[in-house]
């Protein structure tokens, strides 16, 4: 039974905190070289930092790269417990607009379609998104159909801050020192790049960045980003015969060189893929942005090599230098970092069961800050935050799911 669900005060705190977060524009930008990648992320970073100070955390800091850290002090007389941590990211995905988010609240959801926008007719369909049926009778928070919601991962942020506030307000819950951290730029694969693991000081941590209630993940994709540039030659179309090289048409040809059955829309489970994220093209130049994913390390390395080979084949056909590719590592499968450390997973599973949740241990078809942090010496599996349909206008979260995630945090701490 939840320790907060029957207390309207804490339910309201959690809801209002989440609503405040999602209204702050904080989309990241993969094209930027700065950290954070967008100046707008500083707005929510400063907001959360002040919140942590207000609710009584110790040693709260916001560094020059936008990383927030704070600590709930131990309330044990003889504390020999390890410091553990909880981490989430405050940026939102550039896949869809995160500006001017207008969240809507639907109390006592009845399982029907939700008309999110009367002007456009945009509807969240219960037949298309069957997960909605899991939330009948609950309070849903949705978009207005014009933006994403930002539950990825502002739900996680709200849950961590609310759990911290609850623990400080309830000293009868005995616990060791707890570290909390919030990162920029997770959505562009750089969330942990400048995270100071030594300063954070935790023996292990959990990212609150999963989706469906019960998710517990310590295995994820190996991931890279690939940018393919194709160079053309622009001349006046009236004089183009034998001269013009249209980079846009060449880009369309290159796209067809990758396996059509290895894309996100038709792969599942442990299957990897090549995903065309963005394309910009004119006659002179085209740029294709891909992500490359696979759970298996050998297959992942083969995918990167395959991409390079296709560029080489393309140049053999169209001339050396017509195409070029840059592949950058993003994160690795963290599974091997938990060999001999499964107590970290067992603890989270126990905390879920105490909250009346059956753990759903599975591999992530994606990644979290925790994947990178695990390779930086901070083992960091991923726990659900409750949001669904991330990165688009169909995104939603149930308040009850956020309550359960908050309870799991508190249960882990007191165990």
N, C-alpha and C positions, 0 to 999 in steps of 0.2 A: 504494500500500500504506500502510495506516494506521501512523502513528508510535507509536501507543499500544496498538493492539489486541493485540499479542503480549506486552504487559507487564501481568501480573496486578495489579501494584501500582496502576497508573493506572486500570485498569478498575474495580478495587475502590473507589478514591477517588471516581470519578465516580458509581458506583452508591450508595455510602453517603451521599454528599453529597445526591443527589437524594432518597433515602429520608428523610433528616433534614428536608429542606425541606418535603416534602409532608405530613409529620406535624404541621407547625405550621399551626394554623388561621389563615387570613389572607384570608377572604372580604371583598370590598368591599361598600359599601352606597350605592346611588344616591340614597337619601332623605336621607343625611347631608350636612351643609354643611361638615364639617371636612375637613382634609387631614393624614394619611390619613382616609378616610371612616369607618374603624373602628379603635378602639384596639388590636384584636388584631393589626393589621398591624405594629405596633411590635415585636412579638415576633420576627418573622422579619427585620425590618429591622436590629434590634440584633444578631441572630445572624450575618447576612451581614457586617455591618460588622466584627465581631470576627474573623471568618474572614479577611477581606481584610488586616487588620492582622497576623494570625498568619502568613499565607503570605508577607508581605513587601512588599505594595504600599505606595507612598508617598502622602502627603497624603490619607489615607482620611478621609472625613467623612460624617456623617449629619446632615442639616439639620433644622430645626424642622418641616418638612412631610413628612419621611420619605424624602427623596431621598438615595441613597447614591452617592458617587463615590470613585474611587481610581485610581491610576496605576501602570503598569508602566514604570519608567524606561528610557530608551534605553540600549543597550549598544554604541552605535557611537561611535568616536573623533571622527568628524566628521559630526555628524548634521544633515542638512538635509532630512530626510524630514518630511512633515506628520504631526502627531498624528492618529491615527484612533481611533475608539471602538467599543465594543460595549455594547448596552443590552438589558435585559429587565425585565419587571415581576414583582413577587412576590405581588401579590394574586391571588385566584382568583374565578371568576365567581359572582355571586349567583343564577345560574339553577338551581343545584342545591347541595345541602349540601356544604360543604367542611370540616365539623367532624368530628373523630375519624376521619380518613382512615387506613385500614388497608391499605397496599399489599401486594400479593401478587406473588411472583416465580415465573415459570414458565420453567425452563431447558429448552433444546433443544425448543422448541415444535414439535409434530408436525402442525399444521394442522387439528386437530379443534376442536370446541366446547369452551369452558372453563366449567366449573361454578364460578362465583365465590362462591356462597354456598349451602351445603348446606341451611341452615335454610329459606331462602326459595325455593331453586331457581333463583335468578337466574343466567342463563347469557349468556356472550359468544359469540354464534353466528358461526361461520365462514362460513355461507351468507348471513347477513344482512349481515355486515361482511366483504366479500371482500378488503379490504386485509390481513386477517390472513394470507392465503396468501403475502404478500410476506416474511413473517418466519419461515417454516419453518426450524428449526434454530437460531433465535436465542433470546435471553433476553427474555421479555416481562414488563412490570410492569403490573399491572392494579389495579382497585379490588376491594372485597369486595361490590360491588353496592349498597352503602348510601350512597355518596358519590361525588362526582367524584374524580379522581386529583390534579389540579393540575399535570399536565405543561405546561399552559398557565398560566403560563410558567415554572414552576419547573425544567422541563427546560432552558430557556434560561439560567436563573440558574446551574444546576449546571455547564453547559457553559462559560460564561464564566469562572466562578471556577476551574474545573479547568484550563482553557487558561492562565489567568493563573498559576496555581501551576506548571504545566509549564514555561512560558516562563522564569519566575524560577529554576526548578531546572535549566534547560538554557541557560546563557549562550552556548553555542556557536551557538545560533540567534540570528543577528544581526537586530536590529529597532530601529525608532524608538520614540518614546514612545507608549504605548497608554493610552487612558482607558477605564474601565469604569463603567457607571452602572446603577442599579436603581431602579425607580419603583413607587409605590403606584397604585392606582385606575385602572389601564389598562382594566379590564373594565367600568368605568362611564363610559368616554370622557374621563377627566380625568387620564390618566397623565402627560401632558407639560405640563399647565397651569402648573405652577410649577417646571419644570425650568430650571435656570440654564445656558443654552447657553454664555454667556461663561465661566463658571467651568469648565465641562466642557473647553473649550479644544481641541476636535477640529475638524479641517477637514471631516470627514464621519464618519459612523458607520453601524453596522448593528444593527438589532434582530434578536435571535435569538428569533423568535416565530412562525415558520411551522410547518407541519405535516409533510407527507411529505418524505422525503429528496429533495434536489435542488431544492426550491422556492426560487425567487429572485424577489422581487416588488418592483416599484417603481410599481405602479398599484393603486389601491384605490377603495372607495366614497367618494362624498361622503356625509356622515352627519349626521343631526340626531335629536334626541329630541323627542317631542311628548307632552304630557300634556293629555288632554281631561277636563274636569270637568263633570259633569252634575248639576244641582240639582233635587231633588224637593221634595215636601211631604208630611210624615208626619202622618197622623191615625189615630185608632182605626179598624180595618177595619170595625167595625160601623157607623160613621158616615162612611164614606169616600165615599159616592156624591156625585159632582160636586165633590169636594174633593181627594182624594188624588192626588198625582203621584208615581209610583213610579220613582225614578231608576234602579233596576236594570233595569226593563223598557225604559226609554228608552235605556239603555246598549246593550242588545241590539239595539235598532233602529238606533242609530248605527253599530254594528259592521257591519251589513249594508249601510250606505251606501258603504263602501269596496270597491274591486274585489276580488272573490273570487279572481280568477286572478292577483293580484299580491301573493302572499305567499311567504315563503322556501321553503315545501315544494314549490312548483310553478314556481319560477323558477330559472334557472341562467345561467352565463356572465356577460354584461354586463347582464342584466335586473335592474332595480331592484324594490323592493317596499315595502309597508307591513307592519310586523310588530307584532302585538299582543303585548307582552311580559308585561303583568300587568293584572289587573282586580280592583278592590275595589268592592263596591257594597252599599248598603242602600237603604231607601226614600228617605232624605233626600238622599244623595249617592252618586254613582258616580265612580270615577276610572279612566280607561283610559290605560295607558302604552304608547306606540308608539315604534318606531324607524323612521326613513325613510331609505332608501338608494337611490342610483343612481350609476353611474360617470360618466354624461354630466351635465355641469354644468347645461345648459339643462333637461334632464328632471328633474334634482334640484330646481331652483328651481320647476318646474311642480308637482312633488309637494307641496312645502311649501304652495304657493298653493292646490292642490286641497284639502288638509286644511282650510285656513282657510275655503275656500268651502263645504265640506260643513258646517262648524260654523255658518256664516251661514245656510245653507238650513235646518238643523235649528232654529235660533232663529226663522226665519220661520214655521215650522210650529207650534212649541210655545211661542213667546213669547220676546221678547228677554231675554237673560240666563239662559236655561235651560241653555245650554252655553257653555263658554269653552275656549280652547286656548292653551297656551304652547309655543312651539317654540324649542328651543335648539340652536345649532350644536355639533357634536361634533368633526368633523375634515373635511378636504377631500382630494380626490384629489391625491396627491403627484406624479403623472406629470410635470406641467409644470415641477416644480422640478428635473428632471434634464436639461432641455434644455442641451446643451453640457457635460454632466458625466457622460457615459455611461462614462467610465473607471472610475467607482465601481462600476458594474454589471459591467463587463468584468473588473475585478480579482476580484470575488467568483466569477464564472463560471470564471475561470482556477484559482482556489483549489479549487473543487469538482472540476474535471477532474483536478487533481493528486491528489485524494483518490479518484479512480476513480469520480466521480459525474457523471452527465450532467445539467447544469442544466435545470430546468423553469421557464422564465420565463413568468409568467402574472400576471393581475390577481387581487388578493385580493377575495374576496367577504366583506369585513369591513374592519378597519382595525387599525393598530398605533400605538404611541407615535410611530413614525417618520413617520407621515403628518403629525401636528401639528408634530413637530420639523423636518421639511423646510420647513415654512412659517415656522419660527422662525429659519431661517438655518443649520440643521444638516441637510444632505442625508442621508437615513437610510433606505435600502431594507431589505427584510425577508428574512431567511434562515431556512431550516427549523430547527426545534428537535427534530423527530422525533415529537412526540405526535400521537395520532389520536383522533377522536371526542370532541372537546373539549366541556366544559360539561355533562357528565352521567356516569352510572354506567358507561357503556360505554367510557369513556376508557382508553387504554392507551398505552404507549410501549415501543419495543424498545431495549434497552441499546446494541445495535450502531448504531442510528440516532443516539443521543446521542454515541457515540464519533465517528461521522462528522462530526457538527456541531462537535464539539470540534476535530477535525483541520482542518476548514475555517477555523475562527477562527485557528488557528496558522499555516495556509498563507497566509491574508490578511496576517497580521502580518509574516511573513518575506519576502513578496513586496514 
